[in-house]
Amino acid sequence: MTKYFIRLKRTGCIGAVSCEAMAPKHWKLANDGKIDLINSKLIDKENDIWELEIEAKDLEKNIDAAKACPVFVIEIFDEKRNKII
C-alpha cells in the first residue's frame, strides 16, 4: 500500500479553513484560530511542524487542500519523501 505524508507548518496558518472545506476528514479549525491536522504528530516543536501519514485514497483531496491554502503551509510527500506539493 502506498503511503503519503502531509506536513503542516502550523505557525504560518491564518485560519482561512480552505483545507477543511476540501478535506474535512483531516483538517479542523482549532480554538486558537489556526487549523489542526487531525491525528497528526508534532515532528518539529521549534518550528511547529505537524505530520500525518495518509493512504492513497486520501491523496487527491489533500492535494486540493494544499493548493487551496492561501499561505502555502501544507506540503505533501510520497513514501520516499519526495515532495508532491
URRATA-V16310 format. One line per field, one symbol per residue. burial: # if it has 24 or more other ideal C-beta (glycine too) atoms within 12 Angstrom, else .. Layout:
burial = ???
This chain:
burial = ...#######..#....###.##..###.....#####.#........######...##.###.##.##...#####......##
